[in-house]
């Protein structure tokens, strides 16, 4: 997916490969103020500079079709900004030291949406993930990109509340139905490999629900 594999490194405006520049400069001849730079690799930057570095508000157009619009500090994405990826996915939120950090909203190419906290370019902290196709919504705490710990799986007519491990329900939990009853039980993870003796193959993990009891809520 875009949030894992796209290389968003930007040219650093080094003195020996500055490319073409139109705009303001300081008394030392450095880029300073508002300007436009066409970099040697074909990328384009339009925005603010401070003493030769991208600083403040600006837009960076990557030669492969991506675009970042937001704030910079010392040539790095810092503060609030929007990154549009070549596949059409988009991140809108906070950046720290060129990485997605803090609160942000990520829209995937298939229109799935994650809205929550980030750390070092991964979903990390409180957040929710909405599947556009099924309308299923996951809410809870994310750890290094995956839902772990206590969370919810919200569907049209019922909600699952319980523990999650690497995006899958695992352990004790309950289903709360709008019709007025709850179903208690436990999810056990079943692992199976397509090739039994392939040590490097990652097993397919399937959550299996075991009902323990029912109760009425109305």
Secondary structure, 3 states (H helix, E strand, C coil): CHHHHCCCCCCCCCHHHCCEEEEEECCCCCEEEEEEEECCCCCEEEEEEECCEEEEEEEEECCCCCEEEEEEECCEEEEEEEEECCCCCEEEEEEECCEEEEEEEEECCCCCEEEEEEECCEEEEEEEEECCCCCCEEEEEEECCEEEEEEEEECCCEEEEEEEECCEEEEEEEEEECCCEEEEEEEEEEEECCCCCCCCCCCEEEEEEEEEEEEECC
